[in-house]
């Protein structure tokens, strides 16, 4: 039986990550892929990296995982940088850009944001040309399977679940575990290749948001009010 749980955008929210990992195990799913942004925004980035390392078969890098490694004079970014270990940095630096998987005769591609960059944001309401560009190959993706375009694309980054079917494939955003902005429950997706046709299922998981906020308070997370609004109400801090 081939089932893969696909998680993304943990953002240092260990409370949500633990709830999602528990839900995945209760479903008997042993394979987990993570689509990046393990750290940032939430207070327990290092602990989340440890859990991801222990539980995920494959992991790609997200935009936070990239820019946290660069020097910064921003106090907010510095707070997160100082709470990562040397091993954490080495792990983040080792993460690949994308994963390619062949399942039931389909090429399935996993990345954080777009086939061109971890920082290119593609939203559900963007022009169709932009959404279709998610199926393109790039110099970064360089499939080790073939030169064909993917039939199914999974990504994260936008913290909002959606699935759209085109003539040339399926585009699926798995939402966010730790910083969900469509609903306040954690989200992930299941790719089920058990039968001859691959299927996709979205899962929502409730977790103790109040407990997560208390942890953030205890650890003196900067801009706690913005984190509170995101966790409790799904209100994006930059909106």
C-alpha distance (Angstrom), angle and dihedral (degrees) to the residues before:
residue distance angle dihedral
X1 . . .
X2 3.81 . .
X3 3.78 115.9 .
X4 3.79 123.3 151.2
X5 3.80 124.3 -169.0
X6 3.80 110.8 -146.9
X7 3.79 117.1 -156.3
X8 3.80 131.0 175.2
X9 3.79 145.4 173.0
X10 3.79 100.8 29.0
X11 3.82 90.9 166.6
X12 3.78 97.3 -169.0
X13 3.81 93.5 -59.6
X14 3.80 100.2 137.2
X15 3.81 92.6 171.0
X16 3.80 91.8 61.0
X17 3.81 93.7 40.6
X18 3.80 92.6 54.1
X19 3.82 90.9 49.9
X20 3.81 91.8 50.3
X21 3.81 93.9 46.5
X22 3.80 89.2 50.8
X23 3.81 91.2 50.8
X24 3.81 91.2 49.4
X25 3.80 92.4 51.1
X26 3.82 92.1 47.4
X27 3.80 87.4 57.4
X28 3.79 90.3 54.7
X29 3.80 93.6 -115.9
X30 3.78 113.2 149.3
X31 3.81 102.1 175.7
X32 3.82 118.7 75.7
X33 3.80 128.0 177.3
X34 3.82 120.8 -167.9
X35 3.81 122.0 -154.3
X36 3.77 98.9 -156.8
X37 3.80 144.0 -103.3
X38 3.77 92.4 106.1
X39 3.80 92.4 161.1
X40 3.82 140.0 37.6
X41 3.81 134.7 67.3
X42 3.82 93.3 36.6
X43 3.82 124.3 71.3
X44 3.83 105.3 -119.3
X45 3.78 106.7 59.5
X46 3.79 97.1 142.7
X47 3.81 92.7 49.7
X48 3.81 89.8 49.4
X49 3.81 91.2 51.7
X50 3.80 88.6 53.8
X51 3.81 92.2 51.1
X52 3.80 92.2 46.7
X53 3.81 91.3 50.5
X54 3.79 91.3 50.9
X55 3.79 98.0 44.3
X56 3.80 110.2 28.8
X57 3.77 124.7 83.0
X58 3.80 94.1 -161.4
X59 3.81 132.8 12.0
X60 3.81 132.8 -174.4
X61 3.77 126.8 -159.4
X62 3.80 124.5 -101.8
X63 3.79 130.9 -158.1
X64 3.81 93.5 -94.2
X65 3.80 90.3 49.0
X66 3.81 88.2 55.6
X67 3.80 105.2 42.7
X68 3.82 94.6 41.6
X69 3.81 85.8 70.7
X70 3.82 94.0 59.2
X71 3.83 124.0 84.6
X72 3.79 112.9 -95.0
X73 3.80 137.7 -178.6
X74 3.81 91.4 -163.3
X75 3.81 109.2 116.2
X76 3.80 92.6 -148.9
X77 3.81 93.2 53.3
X78 3.80 91.1 41.6
X79 3.81 90.8 58.6
X80 3.81 90.0 61.6
X81 3.80 94.0 40.9
X82 3.80 92.6 55.7
X83 3.79 91.7 54.3
X84 3.78 96.3 57.8
X85 3.79 122.8 88.1
X86 3.80 127.0 -133.8
X87 3.80 87.8 -105.3
X88 3.81 89.5 53.5
X89 3.80 90.8 54.6
X90 3.79 92.1 47.4
X91 3.79 90.2 51.4
X92 3.82 94.2 48.8
X93 3.80 90.0 48.2
X94 3.81 90.7 53.2
X95 3.82 96.0 56.4
X96 3.82 118.1 113.4
X97 3.79 125.0 -128.4
X98 3.82 96.8 -121.6
X99 3.79 145.7 -1.8
X100 3.80 123.6 -133.8
X101 3.79 120.2 -161.7
X102 3.79 131.8 178.2
X103 3.79 113.0 -146.9
X104 3.81 128.3 165.2
X105 3.78 90.8 -13.0
X106 3.81 94.4 -52.8
X107 3.79 128.9 113.0
X108 3.80 109.0 -131.6
X109 3.78 120.2 -167.3
X110 3.79 127.8 -162.7
X111 3.82 125.1 -167.3
X112 3.78 137.9 143.7
X113 3.80 106.5 -112.0
X114 3.83 116.4 -17.1
X115 3.81 138.6 -19.1
X116 3.80 88.6 -101.6
X117 3.80 105.5 46.5
X118 3.80 145.9 -3.2
X119 3.79 86.3 -127.2
X120 3.82 102.0 52.9
X121 3.79 108.2 101.9
X122 3.82 117.2 -149.6
X123 3.81 114.3 -171.3
X124 3.84 129.9 -167.5
X125 3.81 92.0 -111.9
X126 3.80 95.9 50.0
X127 3.83 116.7 115.3
X128 3.78 113.9 -75.7
X129 3.81 90.3 -112.9
X130 3.79 89.5 63.6
X131 3.78 93.2 47.4
X132 3.80 91.9 47.7
X133 3.80 89.3 50.7
X134 3.81 87.1 69.4
X135 3.82 87.4 78.1
X136 3.79 93.8 55.9
X137 3.78 124.2 108.1
X138 3.79 118.6 -126.2
X139 3.78 138.8 -173.7
X140 3.80 87.9 -97.0
X141 3.80 98.9 50.6
X142 3.83 95.9 50.4
X143 3.80 97.4 168.4
X144 3.79 114.8 -132.0
X145 3.81 88.2 -156.8
X146 3.81 103.6 55.4
X147 3.78 144.1 -45.4
X148 3.79 92.1 -98.4
X149 3.78 122.3 116.4
X150 3.80 116.8 -106.7
X151 3.80 120.1 -94.3
X152 3.80 93.1 -153.4
X153 3.81 126.9 27.8
X154 3.80 123.5 -164.3
X155 3.79 120.6 -169.9
X156 3.81 142.9 157.9
X157 3.82 130.5 -166.4
X158 3.83 99.9 103.1
X159 3.84 97.1 67.7
X160 3.80 91.1 -136.0
X161 3.79 127.1 104.2
X162 3.76 120.8 -130.3
X163 3.79 140.3 146.8
X164 3.79 126.4 -158.5
X165 3.80 128.4 179.8
X166 3.81 120.8 -147.0
X167 3.79 131.1 176.6
X168 3.78 90.1 -100.4
X169 3.79 99.0 42.5
X170 3.78 153.8 -49.3
X171 3.81 123.2 -68.8
X172 3.80 114.2 -158.5
X173 3.78 131.3 179.9
X174 3.80 112.3 -162.9
X175 3.81 95.7 -158.3
X176 3.79 123.7 -139.4
X177 3.79 134.0 -53.5
X178 3.78 98.1 -160.4
X179 3.80 107.3 20.8
X180 3.79 107.7 31.3
X181 3.80 115.4 176.6
X182 3.81 103.1 -178.0
X183 3.80 97.1 53.5
X184 3.79 123.9 0.5
X185 3.80 92.9 -122.8
X186 3.81 117.9 95.4
X187 3.79 114.9 -100.4
X188 3.78 139.1 -155.5
X189 3.79 138.3 155.1
X190 3.79 135.2 -125.1
X191 3.79 121.5 -142.6
X192 3.80 107.1 -156.9
X193 3.79 116.3 -164.0
X194 3.78 95.3 164.1
X195 3.77 94.0 116.8
X196 3.79 131.8 38.3
X197 3.82 92.7 -83.5
X198 3.80 122.9 56.9
X199 3.79 115.4 -124.5
X200 3.81 133.4 -167.7
X201 3.80 128.3 -145.5
X202 3.80 128.7 -175.2
X203 3.81 118.6 -142.8
X204 3.81 128.5 -164.2
X205 3.79 119.8 -159.3
X206 3.78 126.2 -165.5
X207 3.80 117.4 -140.2
X208 3.80 136.8 173.2
X209 3.80 103.4 -84.7
X210 3.81 92.2 174.2
X211 3.80 90.3 57.0
X212 3.81 90.2 49.9
X213 3.81 91.0 52.3
X214 3.82 90.7 49.7
X215 3.80 90.0 53.5
X216 3.80 89.6 49.8
X217 3.82 90.1 51.3
X218 3.79 92.7 49.5
X219 3.80 91.0 51.0
X220 3.83 92.9 46.7
X221 3.78 94.8 -120.9
X222 3.83 108.7 -165.6
X223 3.81 117.7 -117.8
X224 3.78 90.2 18.5
X225 3.80 90.9 167.7
X226 3.81 91.3 61.8
X227 3.80 91.7 47.3
X228 3.81 89.0 49.4
X229 3.82 92.1 53.3
X230 3.81 91.6 49.2
X231 3.80 95.7 46.1
X232 3.80 97.7 40.4
X233 3.82 102.1 33.5
X234 3.81 107.2 15.3
X235 3.81 90.1 -118.4
X236 3.82 110.3 155.8
X237 3.80 111.1 -130.9
X238 3.81 93.8 -137.3
X239 3.79 96.7 49.5
